[in-house]
Amino acid sequence: MILPSKPRIINEDEFAGVYEIDGLYPGYGHTLGNSLRRIILSSLPGTAITSVKIAGVPHEFSTIEGVKEDVVTILVNLKKVRFEMATAEPQVVTLSVKGVKTITAGNIKVPGQVTVLNKDLPIADITAGNASLDIEMVIEKGLGYISKETHQKDKVEIGTIALDAIFTPIKRVNYEVEKMRVGDRTDYNRLKITIETDGSVTPKEALERSIEIMISQLQAVVGFKEENKADEKTQSVSGEVSESDTRVNVDSDSLKTRVDDLGLSTRTLNALETANIRTIGGLARKKENDLLALEGLGAKGVQEIKRALSNFGIILKES
C-alpha cells in the first residue's frame, strides 16, 4: 500500500492554517480526517476560567443594579475569554470597573505569567454612573471541555459560581476530502484540514500534536497481550525508558514533554514538582508503587497520571 505524503502548508498565519495530505488510500481521507478533527478538539491543553465570584451576587440567576446584562449573560461572555498561561498553577485574575463603560476582556487584571488573548471581547455594559462591577476569577489549565459538575467536586463558598471550562485552544477545525490520481488510479484521497486557534497555540502545532497523540494511541494497541511474561520483558520504550511492563515504543521528543502540559490537577502537579519529576520520561521510569509513595499523591492522582500517560502509549509498571 502506498503511504501518504507529509502534511504541507497551503496557507498559514498566527491563528489559522490550511494543510493538505496527499496520496491517502481510498477511504482513508475520511478515516484520518475525522479522527484528527476529534483529537484536535478534545485533547489539546488550554486555559479557561473555572470559577467566578461577583461582588454582591449570591448566585448566577441574579441581576446587578446599573449593569445592562444579567449575571448569566456575563458568565457566558466570561467563558469566551481566552488566556495564555506560563504556569501550571491556578491563577486568580480580577476585573474592577466603576462608572458608565463598556467592559471588555482587556479590563481584566492579570499576573505576570498570564496574558489575555482576546482583549476586545465585550463582557458587560455599566449604564449608571454610580454602579460598579467587581469580579474575581480563577483560571486553570486543562484539556478539551469539562463541565462544572466534573471539575468542581468540592463544595464552594457562597457566592462562588463554578463554570463549564472550555479549555480547548481550538476555535474551529474542519476537513475536506477530494479524489486524486496516484499512478493509474484516480480514487486516492487528498485530505485538506483547516484549523483556527485562539492564539495560545499555532495551527501547525495543533496538527502536529494531534498526529502524535493518534500515533501513541495506536502504538499502545499494536499486538496482542501475551500470557508469557518472558515475552513482555522484551518490550521496551525508546529514549532511555525501559520497563518490562511498559509495552510500546515512544519517541524521544514525547518523553521530553513537561508534565505541566498533561492537563493534570494542581495537587498532582505539586506532588510531582516536589519529587523533582518534570517530564514524561521521568514519569515513565517510575513504578506505580513509587508514585503512591510520593507525599501528596494518592491512588486518585496515580490514576490521573496513568490516563495522561496512556495518550502517549505509556503503561506504568505496577511494582
C-alpha positions as CSV (number, residue, x, y, z in Angstrom):
1,M,0.0,0.0,0.0
2,I,1.3,3.4,-1.0
3,L,1.9,5.7,2.0
4,P,0.6,9.3,2.1
5,S,2.7,12.4,1.9
6,K,3.8,14.5,4.8
7,P,1.4,17.4,5.6
8,R,2.1,20.6,3.6
9,I,1.1,24.1,4.3
10,I,-1.4,25.7,1.9
11,N,-1.7,28.9,3.8
12,E,-1.0,29.9,7.4
13,D,-0.9,32.7,9.9
14,E,-0.7,33.0,13.7
15,F,-4.3,32.0,14.2
16,A,-5.4,29.9,11.2
17,G,-3.9,27.4,8.8
18,V,-4.8,25.1,5.9
19,Y,-2.9,21.9,5.4
20,E,-3.0,19.1,2.9
21,I,-2.0,15.4,3.0
22,D,-1.8,13.7,-0.4
23,G,-1.9,10.1,-1.5
24,L,-4.2,8.6,1.1
25,Y,-5.5,5.1,0.2
26,P,-9.2,5.3,-1.0
27,G,-11.5,5.9,2.0
28,Y,-8.6,6.8,4.3
29,G,-9.2,10.6,3.9
30,H,-12.3,10.5,6.0
31,T,-10.8,8.0,8.4
32,L,-7.8,10.1,9.1
33,G,-9.7,13.5,8.8
34,N,-12.4,12.6,11.3
35,S,-10.0,11.1,13.8
36,L,-7.7,14.1,13.7
37,R,-10.6,16.5,14.0
38,R,-11.9,14.8,17.1
39,I,-8.4,14.7,18.7
40,I,-7.7,18.4,17.9
41,L,-11.0,19.4,19.5
42,S,-10.7,17.2,22.6
43,S,-7.1,16.6,23.5
44,L,-5.1,19.8,23.3
45,P,-4.3,21.7,26.5
46,G,-5.5,25.2,27.1
47,T,-6.5,27.7,29.8
48,A,-10.0,28.7,30.9
49,I,-12.0,30.3,33.8
50,T,-13.2,27.6,36.1
51,S,-14.9,29.7,38.9
52,V,-16.1,33.3,39.4
53,K,-17.0,35.4,42.4
54,I,-19.0,38.6,41.6
55,A,-19.3,41.2,44.4
56,G,-22.9,41.4,45.7
57,V,-24.1,38.4,43.7
58,P,-25.2,35.3,45.6
59,H,-25.9,33.1,42.6
60,E,-25.8,33.0,38.8
61,F,-29.5,33.8,38.4
62,S,-29.1,37.3,39.7
63,T,-29.0,40.8,38.3
64,I,-26.7,43.7,39.1
65,E,-28.1,47.2,39.5
66,G,-26.7,49.6,36.9
67,V,-25.4,46.8,34.7
68,K,-27.2,46.1,31.4
69,E,-26.5,42.3,31.3
70,D,-27.8,39.8,33.8
71,V,-25.3,37.5,35.5
72,V,-26.0,34.5,33.2
73,T,-25.1,36.6,30.2
74,I,-21.9,37.9,31.9
75,L,-20.9,34.4,32.7
76,V,-21.4,33.3,29.1
77,N,-19.2,36.1,28.0
78,L,-16.5,35.2,30.5
79,K,-16.4,31.7,29.2
80,K,-15.3,33.2,25.8
81,V,-12.2,34.9,27.3
82,R,-9.0,33.2,26.1
83,F,-5.8,33.2,28.2
84,E,-2.2,32.1,27.7
85,M,-0.7,31.0,31.0
86,A,3.0,30.2,31.6
87,T,2.4,28.2,34.8
88,A,0.5,25.1,35.7
89,E,-0.7,26.6,38.9
90,P,-4.3,28.0,39.0
91,Q,-4.2,31.8,38.9
92,V,-6.6,34.5,40.3
93,V,-7.4,37.3,37.9
94,T,-9.7,40.3,38.7
95,L,-12.0,42.8,37.0
96,S,-13.0,46.0,38.8
97,V,-14.8,48.8,36.9
98,K,-16.9,51.7,38.1
99,G,-19.0,54.2,36.1
100,V,-20.6,54.2,32.7
101,K,-18.4,52.0,30.5
102,T,-18.4,49.0,28.1
103,I,-16.3,46.4,29.8
104,T,-14.0,44.2,27.7
105,A,-11.6,41.3,28.4
106,G,-8.8,43.9,28.2
107,N,-10.1,45.3,31.5
108,I,-9.2,42.1,33.3
109,K,-6.1,42.5,35.6
110,V,-3.7,39.5,35.3
111,P,-0.5,38.5,37.0
112,G,2.8,38.4,35.0
113,Q,2.5,34.8,33.9
114,V,-0.9,35.3,32.3
115,T,-1.9,37.0,29.1
116,V,-5.4,37.8,27.8
117,L,-5.5,36.9,24.1
118,N,-8.9,38.4,23.0
119,K,-8.9,41.8,24.8
120,D,-11.6,43.3,22.6
121,L,-14.2,40.7,23.7
122,P,-17.2,42.5,25.3
123,I,-18.2,41.3,28.8
124,A,-20.8,43.8,30.1
125,D,-22.1,47.4,30.0
126,I,-22.4,49.6,33.0
127,T,-25.2,52.0,32.4
128,A,-25.2,54.0,35.7
129,G,-22.5,56.4,36.9
130,N,-22.7,55.1,40.5
131,A,-22.7,51.4,39.5
132,S,-19.7,49.1,39.6
133,L,-18.7,45.6,38.6
134,D,-16.1,43.7,40.7
135,I,-15.3,40.1,39.6
136,E,-12.7,37.7,40.9
137,M,-11.9,34.7,38.6
138,V,-9.9,31.5,38.9
139,I,-8.2,30.3,35.7
140,E,-6.7,26.8,35.2
141,K,-5.1,24.6,32.6
142,G,-6.9,21.6,31.3
143,L,-7.9,19.5,28.2
144,G,-10.9,19.9,26.0
145,Y,-14.2,20.7,27.7
146,I,-15.0,19.9,31.3
147,S,-18.4,20.5,32.8
148,K,-18.6,22.4,36.1
149,E,-20.1,19.3,37.8
150,T,-16.9,17.4,36.9
151,H,-14.2,19.8,37.9
152,Q,-15.9,21.4,40.9
153,K,-16.1,18.3,43.1
154,D,-15.7,20.1,46.4
155,K,-18.2,22.4,48.0
156,V,-17.6,26.0,47.2
157,E,-18.2,29.0,49.4
158,I,-21.4,31.0,49.0
159,G,-21.1,33.5,46.1
160,T,-18.6,31.4,44.2
161,I,-20.0,30.3,40.8
162,A,-18.4,27.3,39.0
163,L,-18.2,27.5,35.2
164,D,-18.1,24.9,32.5
165,A,-14.5,25.1,31.4
166,I,-13.7,25.3,27.7
167,F,-10.0,24.6,27.8
168,T,-9.5,23.7,24.2
169,P,-7.4,26.3,22.3
170,I,-9.2,25.4,19.1
171,K,-11.9,27.8,17.8
172,R,-12.7,25.8,14.6
173,V,-11.5,22.7,12.7
174,N,-12.9,21.0,9.7
175,Y,-11.7,18.9,6.9
176,E,-12.4,18.1,3.2
177,V,-11.6,15.1,1.1
178,E,-11.2,15.1,-2.6
179,K,-10.1,12.4,-5.1
180,M,-6.7,12.5,-6.7
181,R,-4.6,10.4,-9.1
182,V,-1.9,8.1,-7.8
183,G,-0.4,6.0,-10.6
184,D,-3.2,4.5,-12.7
185,R,-5.8,5.0,-10.0
186,T,-8.0,8.1,-9.7
187,D,-9.7,7.3,-6.4
188,Y,-7.0,8.0,-3.9
189,N,-7.7,10.8,-1.3
190,R,-6.4,14.2,-0.7
191,L,-7.1,15.5,2.8
192,K,-7.4,19.2,3.5
193,I,-7.6,20.3,7.1
194,T,-8.5,23.8,8.2
195,I,-7.6,24.8,11.8
196,E,-8.3,28.1,13.7
197,T,-6.9,28.6,17.2
198,D,-7.2,31.2,19.9
199,G,-3.5,32.2,19.5
200,S,-2.2,30.2,22.5
201,V,-1.0,27.5,20.1
202,T,-0.3,27.8,16.4
203,P,-2.5,25.8,14.0
204,K,0.6,23.9,12.8
205,E,1.5,22.9,16.4
206,A,-2.2,21.8,16.9
207,L,-2.0,19.5,13.9
208,E,1.4,18.1,14.8
209,R,0.4,17.4,18.4
210,S,-2.9,15.7,17.3
211,I,-0.9,13.4,15.0
212,E,1.5,12.5,17.8
213,I,-1.5,11.6,20.1
214,M,-3.0,9.4,17.4
215,I,0.2,7.6,16.8
216,S,0.8,7.0,20.5
217,Q,-2.7,5.6,21.0
218,L,-2.4,3.2,18.0
219,Q,1.1,2.1,19.2
220,A,-0.4,1.2,22.6
221,V,-2.8,-1.3,21.0
222,V,-0.4,-2.9,18.5
223,G,-0.2,-6.7,19.0
224,F,-2.0,-8.9,21.5
225,K,-1.3,-9.4,25.1
226,E,0.7,-12.5,25.7
227,E,0.4,-14.6,28.9
228,N,4.1,-15.4,28.7
229,K,5.8,-12.8,30.9
230,A,9.1,-13.6,29.4
231,D,7.8,-12.1,26.1
232,E,6.8,-9.0,27.9
233,K,10.3,-8.4,29.2
234,T,11.5,-8.0,25.6
235,Q,9.2,-4.9,25.2
236,S,10.8,-1.5,25.9
237,V,10.3,2.2,25.4
238,S,12.9,4.1,23.4
239,G,14.5,7.3,24.8
240,E,16.1,5.5,27.8
241,V,12.8,4.3,29.2
242,S,13.0,0.5,29.5
243,E,10.5,-1.1,31.8
244,S,9.2,-4.7,31.4
245,D,5.6,-3.7,31.6
246,T,5.9,-0.6,29.5
247,R,4.7,-2.1,26.3
248,V,5.1,0.4,23.5
249,N,7.6,2.5,21.7
250,V,7.6,6.2,22.4
251,D,9.6,8.8,20.5
252,S,12.2,10.7,22.5
253,D,10.6,14.1,21.8
254,S,7.4,12.9,23.6
255,L,9.5,11.8,26.6
256,K,10.8,15.4,26.9
257,T,7.3,16.8,27.2
258,R,6.8,18.6,30.5
259,V,4.3,17.2,32.9
260,D,2.8,20.7,33.0
261,D,1.4,20.0,29.6
262,L,-0.5,16.9,30.6
263,G,-3.6,18.7,32.0
264,L,-3.0,17.2,35.5
265,S,-4.7,18.6,38.6
266,T,-2.9,21.2,40.7
267,R,-2.4,18.7,43.6
268,T,-0.9,16.1,41.3
269,L,1.5,18.6,39.7
270,N,2.6,19.9,43.0
271,A,3.4,16.4,44.2
272,L,5.4,15.7,41.1
273,E,7.2,19.1,41.3
274,T,8.2,18.3,45.0
275,A,9.6,14.9,43.8
276,N,11.5,16.7,41.0
277,I,9.6,14.8,38.3
278,R,9.2,17.3,35.4
279,T,9.0,15.3,32.2
280,I,7.1,12.3,30.8
281,G,10.4,10.5,30.6
282,G,10.8,10.9,34.3
283,L,7.3,9.7,35.0
284,A,7.7,6.7,32.7
285,R,10.7,5.5,34.7
286,K,8.7,5.3,37.8
287,K,6.6,2.4,39.0
288,E,3.1,2.8,40.4
289,N,4.3,2.0,43.9
290,D,7.0,4.7,43.6
291,L,4.3,7.3,42.7
292,L,2.0,6.1,45.5
293,A,4.8,6.7,48.0
294,L,5.1,10.4,47.0
295,E,3.9,12.9,49.5
296,G,0.5,14.4,48.5
297,L,-0.1,11.9,45.7
298,G,-2.7,9.2,46.4
299,A,-4.3,6.5,44.3
300,K,-6.6,9.0,42.6
301,G,-3.5,11.0,41.5
302,V,-1.8,7.9,40.2
303,Q,-4.9,7.0,38.1
304,E,-4.9,10.5,36.7
305,I,-1.2,10.1,35.7
306,K,-1.9,6.7,34.1
307,R,-4.7,8.2,32.0
308,A,-2.5,11.1,30.9
309,L,0.4,8.7,30.0
310,S,-1.9,6.5,28.0
311,N,-2.2,9.3,25.5
312,F,1.5,8.7,24.8
313,G,1.2,4.9,24.8
314,I,3.0,4.5,28.1
315,I,1.8,2.0,30.7
316,L,3.4,2.2,34.2
317,K,4.9,-0.9,35.8
318,E,2.9,-1.9,38.9
319,S,5.8,-3.0,41.1
